Amino acid sequence: MTDQSELLGEIAALHCFVAALATTLPLSSRLRLWPAFEVRADLVRDQLGRDALRGFEHATVALCVRQRD
């Protein structure tokens, strides 16, 4: 069974990977990336429990801030 700290580490690693990947895309693709993410994220949000949703939203906000830098 996975503990919470391990899951937080996985979320942090995924956050770094997605942020790095997004910075390598051409500008036109980066402009479409966030709206496409939001469409898919809405599908996921409905399926998450309270704690998982809190972690998901934390990672999403961090990605959004990174995307705008």
C-alpha positions as CSV (number, residue, x, y, z in Angstrom):
1,M,0.0,0.0,0.0
2,T,1.3,3.5,-0.9
3,D,1.6,6.1,1.8
4,Q,0.7,9.7,1.4
5,S,4.3,11.0,1.3
6,E,5.1,8.6,-1.5
7,L,2.1,9.9,-3.4
8,L,3.2,13.5,-2.8
9,G,6.6,12.6,-4.2
10,E,5.0,11.1,-7.3
11,I,2.8,14.2,-7.8
12,A,5.9,16.4,-7.5
13,A,7.8,14.3,-10.0
14,L,4.9,14.4,-12.5
15,H,4.6,18.2,-11.9
16,C,8.3,18.7,-12.8
17,F,8.1,16.4,-15.8
18,V,5.0,18.1,-17.3
19,A,6.4,21.6,-16.6
20,A,9.6,20.6,-18.3
21,L,7.7,19.1,-21.2
22,A,5.6,22.2,-21.7
23,T,8.6,24.5,-21.9
24,T,9.9,22.5,-24.9
25,L,6.8,22.9,-26.9
26,P,6.4,25.6,-29.6
27,L,4.5,28.7,-28.4
28,S,1.4,27.7,-30.5
29,S,1.2,24.4,-28.8
30,R,1.8,25.9,-25.3
31,L,-1.2,28.2,-25.9
32,R,-3.4,25.1,-26.5
33,L,-1.9,23.0,-23.8
34,W,-3.7,24.5,-20.7
35,P,-7.2,24.6,-22.2
36,A,-6.8,21.0,-23.3
37,F,-5.6,20.1,-19.8
38,E,-8.6,21.7,-18.2
39,V,-11.0,19.7,-20.3
40,R,-9.4,16.5,-19.2
41,A,-8.9,17.6,-15.6
42,D,-12.7,18.2,-15.3
43,L,-13.3,14.6,-16.1
44,V,-10.8,13.5,-13.4
45,R,-12.0,15.9,-10.7
46,D,-15.5,14.3,-10.6
47,Q,-13.9,10.9,-9.8
48,L,-11.6,11.9,-7.0
49,G,-12.1,11.8,-3.2
50,R,-11.7,14.8,-1.0
51,D,-8.0,14.3,-0.2
52,A,-7.1,13.2,-3.7
53,L,-8.9,16.2,-5.1
54,R,-7.0,18.5,-2.8
55,G,-3.7,17.1,-4.0
56,F,-4.8,17.2,-7.6
57,E,-5.8,20.9,-7.2
58,H,-2.5,21.7,-5.5
59,A,-0.6,20.2,-8.4
60,T,-2.8,21.9,-11.0
61,V,-2.3,25.3,-9.4
62,A,1.5,24.8,-9.3
63,L,1.4,23.8,-13.0
64,C,-0.7,26.8,-13.9
65,V,1.7,29.2,-12.2
66,R,4.6,27.5,-13.9
67,Q,2.9,27.7,-17.3
68,R,2.5,31.5,-17.0
69,D,6.2,32.1,-16.1
